[in-house]
């Protein structure tokens, strides 16, 4: 967030060469650096743990929401099928009534024995009566089956509705849990930021916070400095916040979000104070340096060797910063003013932002 000259002075390149040959700076060489040992996780560990809990709670909430939606759709399908069965039953009952009325009219209410005596063809009458009886039996059987199906469907609908209600309650509980974790996370984040601000104001870092490292990516030499992000201010952009041009790429992330090494290298500086607040500088093979600024905590010490994807610290808003984000630079030297476009530099190494 400071001046980036168009050309790198030759004196600067000579200084960079001497810096590289001399090896990592010591605490006495770097302002804002102390010999204090690494300390326990404290607020940093709490934020890291709550971030993980929040991610799990979000996943469970989404699972519950999808399950409830699936159950709701199933209940709606059963409701449609049940209505279809009811209409079918109504039609069957109507048909049965029509047949019964027709039989009554044809018989005239006359006893069956009298119908036989008066019939011109008694055998034909008997066959008709047997067919009518069979039709009635078949109709009654179909009606019974339809009523049983309607009962089963109604029971299914009630079970589906009960299951949906239970899932909806579970989703509400998960939402409450998620909200509670997010509230704790927000409080922990600002506690962490407050501790970082104290260190920056004192101009001295307390030492690395030792957190459990993530599983490092295999077969990848380069990665993005943060896992999930939105890009904000880019390299070379102008604005009131900078003296001239922006010297790096900003990643909009929350306080406490893990910041990782974009590639393997060696930590040559960990410092607190100044416009960049709490920052880490890593030297990579090939002569380039990556800078990670405005941190709320650091998880490495000066001189540490780091691997691709290893956590270097946690994002924050220390120093000359208007809100939580990671300021990331790629430099030709360890000094301000030798930056190149990080987006293009990473793209050349197969990492697209």
N, C-alpha and C positions, 0 to 999 in steps of 0.2 A: 504494500500500500504506500510505496514511496517512489522517489524518482528512479526512472530506468533510462540511463543515457543511451543514445543511439549507437555509440561505439564504446568498446571496452578499452580504456587507456592501457598503454603498454606497461606502465608502472603497476597497474592493478594485476596484470597477468604475471608479472614477475613476483609480486607479493603472493599470488595464488600458488605459484610454483614452490616458493619457499615454505608456504603453509603446508602444502602436501608433503614435501620432503621432511618437514619437521615432525610430522605425525600429529596425533590428537592434542588439542590444547589442554592444559591443566586447569584446575580451579583457579590458580593464581593468574593464568593468562586470560581467562574469560570473566568479564564482569557478570554478576548475577548468578554465579555458580558457586556452590558450597561443597564441602567434603562430607556433608551429612550422609549417613548411610540410608539405604532403602528402608522405607517404613511400611507398616501394615496397610491393608486396603482401605479401612475407614469408610469415608463417604464415597470414595471411588469404587470400592467393592460393593457397597450398597446400591449404587447406581447401576453397576454392571449386572448385579443380581436381579434388580427390579426391571431392567430392560429385558432380561430373559423371561421373567415372570409375565411381563406385559405381553410379550410376543406369544407365549403359550396361552395366556388368557384370551387373546385375540383369536388365535386358532380355534380354541374350544368354543368361543362365542360363534364363530362362523360355522363350525360344524353343527352346533345346536340350531342355528338359524336355518341352515339348509335342510336339516332333518325335519324341523317343524314345517317348512314349506312343502317338503315331500309328503308328509303326513296330511297336510291340509288338502293337497291335490287329490290324494287317495280318497279322503272323505268326500270330496266333491264328486269324484267319479262314482262312488258307491251311492251317493244321493241321487244321481241321474239314473243309475241302473235301477234303484229301488222305485223311483217314480215310474219308470217304464214297466216294471212288474205290476205296479198298482193299476196302471191303465189296462194292462193285459188282463188282469183279474176282473176289472170292471166290465170289459168286453165279454169275457167268458160268462160272467154272471148274467149279463143281459141276454146272451145267446141261450143260456139255460132257461131263463124265464120265457123267452119266445117259444122254445120247444115245448115247454110245459103247457103254455097256453094253447098251442096248436093241438097237442094231444088231448087236452080237455075238450076243445071244440069238436074234434073228430069223434071222440067217444060220447060226447053229449052228456057226460056224467052217468051213462048207462053202465050197470055192472058188466064185468067181463063175460060172465056166463050168458047173459042176455045177448051180448054182442055176438057170441058164438052161434046161438040159436037162430038169430036173424040174418046172419051173414050169408051172402050168396056163395062165398068160398071160404069156409072156416079155416082151411089150411093156410090160405094166403093171409088171413087175419092173424093167425098164430105166428107166421113168419114175421109179419110186420111188428107184432108185439115183442118178439125176441130181439129184433133189430133195434127197436126203440129202447128196450131194456139195456142192451149192450152199449148203445150210444149214451144212455144216461150214466151207466157205470163208468164208461171212458171219460165222460165229461166230469163226473164227480172226482175221479182219480186225478184228472188234470187240475181241477180246482184245488184239491188237497195239496198237490205238488206245488202249485203256484203260491198257495198260502204259506206253506213251509218255507219256500224260497224267500217270500217276503219277510217272514219272521227272521230268517237267517241274515238277510241283508240289513234288516233293521238293527239286529244285534251287532253286525259288523260296523254299521254306521255309528252306533253308540260307542263301540270300542275305539274306532278311529278318532271320534271326537274327544274321547277321554285321553287317548294317547297324544293327540294334538295339544290338548290343554296342558298336559304334563310337560310336553316339550316346550311349550310357550313359557311355562313357569320356570323351567330350567334355563331357557334363554334369558329371562329377566334376571335370574340369579347370577348368571354369567356376566350379564351387562353390569350389574352392581359390583361384582368382583373386579371386573375390568376397570371400572371407574375408580374403585378404591385403590387399585395398584397404580393407576395413572396419577392419582392424587399424591400417593406416597412418592412416586417417581419424580414428580414435579418438585416436591419439597426437597428430596434428596439431591436433585440436580442443582438447585440453588444453594444448598448447603455446600456442595462441592465447589461451585463457582465462587462462593464467599471465601472458602479456604484458599482457592487459587488467587483471588484478588489480593488477599493478605500477603501471599508470597511475592506477587508482582510488586506490590507497594513497598515491601521490604527489599526488593531486588535480589532475593535469594531463594532458590528452589530447595525444597526439603529432601530431595532425593527421590529415587524411583519408587513408585507404588507397584508392588509385585502382585499382579493379577493372574489368574489362570489363563493361559494362552489358548486361542482357538485352534481348531484343526487347520494346519497350513495347507494351502492349495498345492496339489502335486502336478508336476509337469508344466508349471507356468512360471516364467521368469519375472513377469511384471503383472501388477494388478492395480486397480484404482485405490486411492488412499483411504476411501471409506466405502462400505458395502452398499448402503442405501442412501440416496442423496438427491438433491436438486441443484443444478448448476445456477450460480448467481453471477457475480461480477467476473468477467473474463479478463484474460491477459491483454494489457494495452488499453483497456477502457478508461474513459475519463469520468470525473465526478468531483463534487465538493469535498469528498472524504479524503482525497489524495492530493499531494502537492502537485503532481504532474500526471503520470499515467500509472494504472494499476500494474503491479509487478508480478502477479501470479493469477491463479484460478481459484475462485471461491466455491466452496461446496456448502450449501445450506443444510445443516444437520443440527440435531438437538444437543444440548449440553450432556456430556457423558458418553456420547456415541463413540465407539471404538475407532481410533485412527491407526492405520496400519502402514507398514513400510511398503512402498510400491515395488521395491526390488531388494535384493540382498545387498548388504554393505556394512559400513561401520559408523556408529554414532560419533560425530566429531564435535557436536555441541549440544548441550542442554542448558537453557538459560531462562531467566525470569526478568522481566522489566523491559522498558522501552516500548516502542510502538507495536511490536509483535507480541507483547505479553509473554506468556509461557510458550517456548518453542523448542523444537528438536531439529537438528540438521544431520543428515545422513550422507556419507560419501559412498558412491557406487563405483564398481569397476568401470574403467573407461573414462574416468575423470569428471563425471557429472555429480551434482549434489542435489538432494531433495530437501525442501524445508517444509515444516508443518507448524503453523503458528496459531496463536490465540487459544491455546489449549487450556483445559481446566485441570489436567493432571498428566504426568509423564510416567511411563512404565519401563523406561530404560535409563541407563546411566551413560555418561560420556565414556567412550572407549568400547562400549558393548558391540559385539558383532550381531547383526540382525539378519533374519531370513525373509524371503518374500512373504508378505501377508502377516508378519509378526506385528503384534500390537506395540505401538510406540507411545500411546497416550490416549487421552479422551478429549473430545472436542469441547470447546467452551467459548467464552467471549472476553478473554483478557486482553489488555493493551488497548490499542486504537481500534476498537471494534464497536459496531452499532447493534450487534445482535449475535446470537449463537451461530457460528459457522467455522469451517476449517479454511484457512488461507494456505494454499499449497503452491510452492514454487519449484521450478527446476532451474539450477544455476550452473554456469560454467566454472565458477569459483565458489568458495564458501561465503563470498561477500555480496552484500546488497548491490544491485546495479548490474549484475552479470546474468540476469534471468533470460530464459528463452520461453517460448509459448509452451506451457505444460500439456495443453490439449494436443498439439501437433507432435510433441515429443513422445507422449504415450502412444499416440496413434501409430507412429513409426515402429513401435515395439508391440503392436498388436492389441493395444488396449484402447477401446473407443469409449469416449465419455458421452 
